[in-house]
Amino acid sequence: MKHHSSPVIEAFKHAILVAGALIVILPFYTMLSYSLKSPQEIETNTGGFAGAQAPMVDEYCVKLGQSRADCTSSPVAYNYSQAFKKAPLMRYLFNGAFVTASIFLIQVLVAVPAAYALSKLRWWGRETVFAMVLFCLLIPVHAIALPLYIMLAKVGLTNTYAALIIPWTISVFGIFLMRQFFKTVPDDLIDAARLDGMSEFSIVWRVMLPTAVPALMAFAIFSVVAHWNDYFWPRVVITGDRDLFTPPLGLREFRGGADGSAWGPMMATATIIVIPLIVAFLLAQKKFIEGITLSGMK
């Protein structure tokens, strides 16, 4: 018999959800608001959400010899133009896209056959290997960062794309997620493929992979968000080569100096960095939820 909660309990649940949503949205609100305001409005916390958009003069531009008229613009134009002028933001975005796409593709190449072997093939030691996969989920990345860095330094791979990509090409979470999804696929489908003469390798890529698109989309969201936003590891292995900076490292270009932090351009840069993730999530939202549900992780 279906149980119905009382209106009070339902209202309480919704109040908690709304409060949680506000806590999550508040940093994005502040980021977007600061990217639209002038430095004075940011310092004094005035101007509402978008600021007054009164024309402002870039004094640094004037010091470079330009006329005050040429150095006058609206705060939003100043912040977003500085985001591209002060740092090679397009280069950082390319690095971020290349690194996250490379990591995800290699993770899929490893996770899909591994998950198939752990869910659909019977072999000695399978459960032990799966227990090791679960154990690896408990190891924080920071605990193995130093050994990873030493290994990469020994083979001369620091300050390279390989240093950003190689340590994350095997995702135990991806193996676990795909295994959970593959267990929902009927064995009859695999037996029919075997009767048709398909090899195990063909079954993995021509039968299992097309059925796993929802789970792959869910995994893609987790993987891309984690590595696109990662600041810790690029900060460890990229030491000084600006051409290899990823988007989060690029935000360091706006850190405080003698004349203070450039909050407006910094928040504009952060907004530009976040936009691809938001667009990707909105496009994949339906498949993401479906993948989480079907893999039993709801």
Residue pairs with C-beta under 8 A, 6 or more apart in sequence:
5 13
28 274
29 49
30 267
31 267
31 270
31 271
31 274
32 267
32 271
33 49
33 50
33 51
33 267
34 42
34 263
34 264
34 266
34 267
35 76
35 79
35 80
35 264
35 267
35 268
35 270
35 271
36 49
36 50
36 51
36 53
36 75
36 76
36 79
37 47
37 50
37 51
37 75
37 79
37 264
38 47
38 51
38 52
38 54
38 56
38 75
38 78
38 264
39 56
39 262
39 263
39 264
40 56
41 47
41 51
41 52
41 75
42 263
42 264
50 76
51 75
51 76
53 74
53 75
53 76
54 74
54 75
55 72
55 73
55 74
56 72
56 73
56 74
56 75
56 78
57 68
57 71
57 72
58 71
58 72
58 73
58 78
59 71
61 70
61 71
62 68
62 71
73 81
75 264
78 264
78 265
79 264
79 265
79 267
79 268
80 265
80 268
80 272
82 262
82 264
82 265
82 268
83 89
83 265
83 268
83 269
83 272
84 90
86 253
86 254
86 262
86 265
87 250
87 253
87 254
87 269
88 242
88 243
88 250
89 247
89 250
89 269
89 272
91 243
91 245
92 245
92 246
92 247
92 249
92 250
93 247
93 272
93 273
93 276
95 161
95 243
95 244
95 245
95 246
95 247
96 228
96 246
96 247
96 273
97 276
98 161
99 161
99 164
99 165
99 227
99 246
100 223
100 224
100 227
100 228
102 161
102 165
103 165
103 168
103 169
103 223
103 227
104 220
104 223
104 224
104 227
106 165
106 169
107 168
107 169
107 170
107 171
107 174
107 219
107 223
108 174
108 216
108 219
110 169
110 170
110 171
110 174
110 175
111 171
111 174
111 175
111 177
111 178
111 219
112 178
112 204
112 205
112 208
112 209
112 212
113 201
113 204
114 175
114 178
114 179
115 174
115 175
115 176
115 177
115 178
115 179
115 181
115 182
116 178
116 182
116 200
116 203
116 204
116 208
117 123
117 126
118 126
118 129
118 130
118 133
118 175
118 179
119 179
119 182
119 183
120 182
120 185
120 187
120 190
120 208
121 200
130 179
133 172
133 175
133 176
133 179
134 176
136 172
137 172
137 173
137 176
141 232
141 233
142 232
145 232
145 233
145 236
148 167
149 158
149 236
149 237
152 158
152 162
152 163
152 166
152 167
152 237
157 163
157 166
158 237
158 238
158 239
159 237
159 238
159 239
159 240
159 241
159 244
160 244
161 244
163 237
163 238
164 233
164 234
164 237
164 238
164 244
164 246
167 233
168 227
168 233
171 219
171 223
173 219
173 222
174 219
174 223
177 215
177 218
177 219
177 222
177 291
177 295
177 297
178 212
178 215
178 216
178 219
178 295
180 215
180 295
180 296
180 297
181 212
181 214
181 215
181 291
181 294
181 295
182 208
182 212
183 296
184 294
184 295
184 296
185 208
185 211
189 207
189 211
190 203
190 207
190 208
193 202
193 203
193 206
193 207
194 203
198 206
198 207
209 216
213 287
214 287
214 288
214 290
214 291
214 294
215 291
215 294
215 295
216 291
217 284
217 287
217 288
217 290
217 291
218 287
218 288
218 289
218 290
218 291
218 292
218 295
219 291
220 284
221 280
221 281
221 284
221 288
224 277
224 280
225 277
225 281
228 246
228 247
228 273
228 276
228 277
229 248
229 277
230 246
230 248
231 248
231 249
234 244
234 245
234 246
234 248
234 249
235 249
238 244
238 245
238 246
238 249
245 252
247 273
248 273
250 269
250 273
251 266
251 269
251 270
251 273
253 269
254 261
254 262
254 263
254 265
254 266
254 269
255 261
281 288
292 298
